[in-house]
Amino acid sequence: MENTKHFDYIIIGAGAAGLMLANAMVKDDFFKNKSILLLDKDAKKINDRTWCFWEKGDGKFDSIVSKKWDRIYFGSKQFSKDYSIAPYQYKMVQGIDFYRAYFDALKQQSNVTFQQEQVTKIADQGSKVMVLTDNNTYSVSKVFSSSFNYKMATHQKKYPVLQQHFLGWTIKTDEPIFNPLQVTYMDFSVPQKGNTRFMYILPFSKNEALVEYTLFSKNRLEKEEYEEALINYLEDFLKGDSYRITEIEQGSIPMSSYDFSEHHTKNIRYIGTAGGWAKPSTGYTFMSTAKKIPVLVDFIKTEKPLNELSFKNRFWFYDLLFLDVLSQHNEKGHSIFESLFKKCPPQLILKFLDEDTTFLEDLRFISSCPTKPFVKALLGRIT
């Protein structure tokens, strides 16, 4: 082990949350003379993920947005519809483009260091935090970690913990089988098998798309089951008889209203998925993170204990009720979303999921859900 090195801030994980935080800090004069260390076990030089979000008009990520869509499709066995989502656009950022842009910007900053190391231990000692990696020992004033594992949430029983788990293939086809103008947001026409299962398609052209088999459920599947579902959908539903897989994307995002606050300390703050920043009801994390980073940066500047910051709001409770229902009745997911898309314009759904609605709009959204299971979930939480 080398001698201990000291930094003002260490950010563990160079994903969306870690890089957004580092970038926001170096743009703020408060951190101009502060030393910042960014740690990640990976070099972040491959296209390992895709982030999607929606917003109105131009946004701060547009320079790295690789595709935009103005329409979405919702499908199920009982109901399907193609929607215009104006004034929203559905946007995609590829991981490799994000990493390049943010690392290029950070390389210009003399007070930021990136090390490719595996963190093995973090310990808050009160006056400082010790961070151990496979190569070094660091002391630091404040740590921000995006290192997540499911045990952080599954050790408790008060809040259900589901997973949004998926396998996606970027494929190229011989025949033009995709509509490049429209994202397939959710297609529940696939067999549900007692779960909430749907297909998700990001079309890049008539002959190329990312096709994902996605579940909202407690447990993951064997790899072969994801693959079988993708093959069946491509061949039977899309009639794609000849295609080749060019990229593979797989993962699992926690879906829980457990707020992770017990893991924070005075000098350690968990961020991103590890901080509960993934939207509990959908798993969308990118814009949720982008909105929380400025709040976190302003809070850091107050120099108050890091565990005093809370992001909990009324949408947290709405998500909790949804996950209570989905946890007890996982097969009801398709009927909940079907009811929403039948009764609500997609703009209201997107606005609600952005946590940007008024209380009256909340009521309209909530009243579009099946009543009985949600009333039961509400009574279970207030009695």
C-alpha positions in Angstrom: 0.0 0.0 0.0 1.3 3.4 -0.9 1.2 6.4 1.6 -2.2 7.9 2.3 -3.2 10.7 -0.1 -5.6 13.4 0.9 -8.4 15.0 -1.2 -11.2 17.4 -0.3 -13.8 15.3 -2.2 -13.9 11.8 -3.6 -16.5 10.7 -6.0 -16.9 6.9 -6.3 -18.3 5.8 -9.7 -17.9 7.6 -13.0 -21.4 7.0 -14.3 -24.1 9.6 -14.8 -24.3 10.7 -11.2 -20.6 10.8 -10.6 -19.7 12.6 -13.7 -22.6 15.1 -13.5 -21.5 15.9 -9.9 -17.9 16.3 -10.8 -18.8 18.6 -13.7 -21.1 20.7 -11.6 -18.5 21.2 -8.9 -15.8 22.3 -11.3 -18.2 24.9 -12.8 -18.7 26.4 -9.4 -16.2 28.9 -8.0 -16.7 27.5 -4.5 -14.8 24.3 -5.5 -12.1 26.1 -7.5 -9.3 25.4 -5.0 -10.7 22.0 -3.8 -9.1 18.8 -4.8 -11.5 16.2 -6.3 -10.7 12.5 -7.0 -12.9 10.5 -9.2 -12.7 6.7 -8.8 -14.1 3.9 -11.0 -13.1 0.3 -11.5 -13.8 0.7 -15.3 -12.1 3.0 -17.8 -15.6 4.0 -19.2 -14.5 3.6 -22.8 -17.2 1.3 -24.1 -20.9 1.9 -24.9 -22.2 0.0 -21.9 -25.7 1.6 -21.6 -28.3 3.9 -23.0 -30.1 6.6 -21.1 -33.4 8.0 -22.3 -35.5 10.9 -21.0 -38.1 13.4 -22.3 -38.2 17.1 -22.2 -39.7 20.2 -23.9 -37.5 21.9 -26.4 -33.8 22.2 -26.3 -31.9 20.9 -23.3 -28.4 20.9 -21.8 -27.6 17.4 -23.1 -28.6 18.0 -26.7 -25.0 18.1 -27.9 -24.7 14.4 -26.9 -28.2 13.3 -27.8 -27.9 10.8 -30.6 -31.6 10.5 -31.4 -34.9 12.2 -30.8 -38.5 11.1 -31.3 -41.8 13.0 -31.3 -44.1 10.0 -31.0 -44.5 7.0 -28.7 -46.5 3.8 -29.0 -48.3 2.0 -26.2 -49.5 -1.5 -26.9 -51.3 -4.3 -25.0 -53.7 -7.1 -26.0 -56.8 -5.0 -25.3 -55.6 -1.5 -26.3 -52.9 0.1 -28.4 -52.3 3.6 -29.7 -49.6 5.8 -31.3 -49.3 9.2 -29.7 -47.7 12.5 -30.5 -46.0 13.7 -27.3 -45.5 17.4 -28.4 -44.3 19.6 -26.9 -42.1 16.8 -25.4 -39.5 15.0 -27.2 -38.1 11.6 -26.2 -34.3 11.7 -26.3 -31.5 9.1 -26.2 -28.0 9.5 -24.9 -25.5 6.7 -25.5 -23.2 5.9 -22.6 -20.0 6.3 -24.7 -21.0 9.8 -25.9 -21.7 10.9 -22.3 -18.4 9.5 -20.9 -16.4 11.1 -23.7 -18.0 14.5 -23.3 -17.7 14.6 -19.5 -14.2 13.2 -19.3 -13.0 15.6 -22.0 -14.4 18.5 -20.0 -12.9 17.3 -16.7 -9.5 16.7 -18.2 -9.2 20.5 -18.6 -9.5 20.9 -14.8 -6.3 20.8 -12.8 -8.0 20.0 -9.5 -9.7 16.8 -10.8 -8.0 13.5 -10.8 -9.4 10.2 -12.3 -8.1 6.9 -11.1 -9.2 3.5 -12.4 -9.3 1.6 -9.1 -11.7 -0.7 -7.2 -12.9 0.7 -3.9 -12.8 -1.9 -1.2 -13.8 0.0 1.9 -15.2 3.4 3.1 -15.1 4.5 6.7 -16.4 7.7 8.2 -14.1 8.5 11.1 -15.9 11.8 12.0 -13.2 14.3 11.2 -12.3 12.5 7.9 -13.3 9.6 5.7 -10.9 6.8 4.8 -11.3 5.3 1.4 -9.4 2.1 0.6 -8.9 0.8 -3.0 -7.0 -2.2 -4.4 -4.1 0.1 -5.0 -4.2 3.0 -2.5 -5.5 4.5 0.7 -7.0 7.9 0.7 -8.2 10.3 3.4 -10.9 12.8 2.4 -13.3 15.3 3.8 -16.4 14.3 2.0 -17.3 11.2 -0.1 -20.0 10.8 -2.7 -20.6 7.2 -3.8 -22.7 5.7 -6.5 -21.7 2.2 -5.6 -24.9 0.2 -5.3 -25.9 -3.3 -4.4 -29.3 -4.7 -3.7 -28.5 -5.5 0.0 -28.6 -1.7 0.6 -32.4 -2.0 0.2 -33.4 -5.6 0.7 -32.3 -5.9 4.3 -35.6 -4.2 5.3 -39.3 -5.2 4.9 -41.1 -1.8 5.3 -40.7 -0.9 1.6 -41.0 -3.4 -1.2 -38.0 -3.8 -3.5 -38.6 -4.8 -7.1 -36.3 -4.7 -10.1 -36.6 -3.3 -13.5 -34.5 -5.9 -15.3 -33.9 -6.2 -19.0 -32.0 -7.6 -21.9 -31.7 -5.5 -25.0 -30.3 -6.2 -28.4 -29.3 -3.6 -31.0 -30.1 -5.3 -34.2 -29.8 -4.7 -37.9 -32.4 -6.3 -40.2 -32.5 -7.1 -43.9 -36.1 -5.9 -44.2 -37.4 -2.5 -43.1 -39.5 -3.6 -40.0 -39.2 -0.6 -37.7 -40.9 2.8 -37.6 -38.0 5.3 -37.1 -40.4 8.1 -36.1 -41.9 6.3 -33.0 -40.5 4.8 -29.8 -42.3 1.7 -28.6 -42.6 2.9 -25.0 -44.3 -0.2 -23.7 -45.7 -3.2 -25.6 -47.5 -5.6 -23.2 -48.7 -7.9 -26.0 -46.0 -10.4 -24.9 -47.0 -13.2 -22.4 -47.1 -11.8 -18.9 -46.5 -15.1 -17.0 -47.7 -13.6 -13.7 -45.4 -10.6 -14.0 -45.3 -7.1 -15.5 -43.4 -7.8 -18.8 -43.2 -5.6 -21.9 -41.1 -4.8 -25.0 -39.4 -1.5 -25.4 -38.0 -0.3 -28.8 -35.7 2.6 -29.7 -35.7 2.7 -33.6 -32.7 4.3 -35.2 -33.8 3.6 -38.8 -36.2 1.3 -40.6 -33.5 -1.4 -40.4 -31.9 -0.8 -37.0 -33.2 -0.6 -33.4 -32.5 -1.3 -29.8 -35.1 -3.9 -28.7 -35.4 -4.6 -25.0 -37.3 -7.2 -23.1 -38.2 -5.6 -19.7 -39.8 -6.8 -16.5 -40.9 -5.0 -13.4 -40.7 -7.9 -10.9 -38.9 -9.1 -7.8 -36.6 -11.6 -9.4 -34.5 -11.8 -12.5 -34.8 -14.5 -15.1 -32.3 -16.9 -16.6 -30.5 -15.5 -19.5 -32.1 -17.9 -21.9 -35.6 -16.7 -21.0 -34.8 -13.1 -22.0 -33.3 -14.3 -25.2 -36.2 -16.5 -26.1 -38.7 -13.7 -25.5 -36.6 -11.4 -27.8 -36.4 -14.0 -30.5 -40.1 -14.7 -30.4 -41.0 -11.0 -30.5 -38.7 -10.3 -33.4 -39.8 -13.2 -35.5 -43.5 -13.5 -34.6 -44.6 -10.0 -33.9 -42.2 -7.8 -35.9 -41.7 -10.5 -38.7 -37.9 -9.9 -38.6 -36.8 -13.2 -40.1 -33.2 -12.1 -40.8 -31.2 -9.9 -38.4 -27.9 -9.6 -36.7 -27.1 -8.4 -33.1 -24.5 -5.6 -33.1 -24.7 -4.7 -29.4 -26.1 -6.2 -26.2 -27.3 -4.2 -23.2 -28.5 -5.8 -19.9 -29.1 -4.6 -16.4 -31.2 -4.3 -13.4 -32.5 -1.0 -11.8 -34.0 -1.0 -8.3 -37.6 0.0 -8.0 -38.3 0.9 -4.4 -39.4 3.9 -2.2 -36.8 2.9 0.4 -35.0 6.2 0.6 -31.5 4.9 1.4 -31.1 7.7 4.1 -29.7 5.3 6.8 -26.6 4.7 4.6 -25.7 8.4 4.5 -23.4 9.8 7.2 -22.2 13.2 8.1 -19.4 12.9 5.5 -20.6 10.2 3.1 -23.5 10.7 0.7 -24.8 8.1 -1.7 -25.8 9.4 -5.1 -27.5 8.1 -8.3 -29.1 4.7 -8.0 -27.3 4.1 -4.7 -28.9 7.2 -3.3 -32.4 6.2 -4.4 -32.4 8.6 -7.3 -33.9 6.1 -9.8 -37.6 7.0 -10.2 -39.2 4.2 -8.1 -42.2 3.6 -10.3 -40.3 3.6 -13.6 -36.6 3.2 -13.1 -35.8 6.3 -15.1 -32.7 7.8 -13.5 -30.9 10.2 -15.9 -33.1 13.3 -15.6 -33.9 12.6 -12.0 -30.1 12.7 -11.4 -29.7 15.9 -13.5 -32.3 17.7 -11.4 -30.9 16.6 -8.0 -27.2 17.4 -8.7 -27.7 21.2 -8.5 -29.6 20.8 -5.2 -26.8 18.6 -3.8 -24.1 21.0 -4.9 -25.8 23.9 -3.2 -26.2 21.8 -0.1 -22.5 20.9 -0.1 -21.6 24.6 -0.1 -23.5 25.0 3.2 -21.1 22.6 4.8 -23.9 21.0 6.8 -23.7 17.2 7.5 -24.4 15.4 4.2 -27.1 13.2 5.8 -29.4 16.2 6.5 -30.4 16.6 2.9 -33.7 15.0 1.9 -35.3 14.7 -1.5 -38.6 13.1 -0.2 -41.8 14.6 -1.6 -45.4 13.7 -2.3 -44.4 11.7 -5.5 -42.4 9.5 -3.2 -45.7 8.4 -1.6 -47.4 7.9 -4.9 -44.6 5.7 -6.0 -44.8 3.8 -2.8 -48.4 2.9 -3.3 -47.7 1.8 -6.9 -45.0 -0.5 -5.8 -47.1 -1.9 -3.0 -49.7 -2.8 -5.6 -47.1 -4.2 -8.0 -45.4 -6.2 -5.2 -48.6 -7.8 -4.1 -50.1 -8.2 -7.6 -47.2 -8.3 -10.1 -49.6 -9.5 -12.8 -51.6 -6.2 -12.6 -48.9 -4.0 -14.1 -50.1 -4.2 -17.7 -53.7 -3.3 -16.7 -52.5 -0.3 -14.6 -50.5 1.1 -17.5 -53.3 0.2 -20.0 -55.8 2.2 -17.9 -53.5 5.2 -17.7 -52.9 5.3 -21.4 -56.6 4.9 -22.2 -57.7 7.7 -19.9 -54.8 10.2 -19.9 -53.0 12.1 -22.6 -49.3 11.0 -22.7 -48.3 14.6 -21.9 -49.9 14.3 -18.5 -48.3 10.9 -17.9 -44.9 12.2 -18.8 -45.4 15.4 -16.7 -46.5 13.3 -13.7 -43.5 11.0 -14.0 -41.3 14.1 -14.2 -42.8 15.1 -10.8 -43.9 18.4 -12.4 -47.7 18.2 -12.1 -50.0 20.3 -9.9 -52.1 18.6 -7.2 -55.2 18.8 -9.5 -53.2 17.1 -12.3 -52.1 14.5 -9.7 -55.7 13.7 -9.0 -56.5 13.3 -12.7 -53.6 10.9 -13.1 -54.4 8.9 -10.0 -58.1 8.6 -10.9 -57.1 7.0 -14.2 -55.6 4.0 -12.3 -57.6 1.0 -11.3 -59.2 2.1 -8.0 -59.5 -1.1 -5.9 -55.9 -2.1 -5.6 -54.7 1.4 -4.9 -57.3 2.1 -2.2 -56.2 -1.2 -0.6 -52.6 -0.1 -0.7 -53.4 3.3 0.7 -55.4 1.8 3.6 -52.5 -0.5 4.3 -50.1 2.4 4.7 -52.3 4.7 6.8 -53.7 2.1 9.2 
